[in-house]
């Protein structure tokens, strides 16, 4: 069992516990639930001078351990936006990434750019949570759930006005998962078995992703030349977290990075 399988398995129990604490009615009555969403797809396709960086806030990861648990999500993400980030991704998984719903809510209160709830979706209840907490986009990982469930969740997300990001690790994961309910396809450059990263995963995959879907590249991006290289192959967005979060000053790191693109 790889790390993704372990995380996903635990999510079912987590969802059950959350449902006992917060009812669907309470989620639907939250202050953000009926708020219009901000389109990540539009922001990436019409960059308005920005470079397509989706800057991620996370305190730790299974592969790299703890970055800095004292970092303030509002301070960091507000700085990311001021530095030129097109959108933000906030981890809400606690056990493996040190995230929490409070992080997402706090960031939503502070910024007005597209916001991705980064978590491992296995149930419609989590999508209601995402909407209630102020997210604009949810993540659906093809390697984590089967196509029947993935399509069901994508359709439900769209019914709430949320956009959907389909994440693949291999081209074969596109099969059965591309539909009218998917807005963005992200290629994760990380091998789930050994955590090695290869940017060529994105290069090899893009010809298999129809241009009607906005394409983004995820993981292992740390150099400006990589961004330029990926752009020439049709990528519009670049999900980056560790390259900034591993530094003493993530805001300064993203500022210097974007200046060099």
CORSULGI-V927343 format. One record per helix or strand of 2 or more residues. SS is the DSSP state (A for helix, B for strand). FROM is the first residue (numbers start at 1). TO is the last residue. If there is no record, write none. Layout:
ss:SS from:FROM to:TO
ss:SS from:FROM to:TO
//
This chain:
ss:A from:3 to:21
ss:A from:24 to:28
ss:A from:40 to:45
ss:B from:53 to:57
ss:B from:60 to:61
ss:B from:65 to:66
ss:A from:73 to:83
ss:B from:87 to:91
ss:A from:101 to:110
ss:B from:114 to:118
ss:A from:124 to:132
ss:B from:137 to:141
ss:A from:147 to:159
ss:B from:163 to:168
ss:A from:171 to:174
ss:B from:184 to:188
ss:A from:200 to:208
ss:B from:214 to:218
ss:A from:224 to:232
ss:B from:237 to:240
ss:A from:242 to:245
ss:A from:250 to:260
//
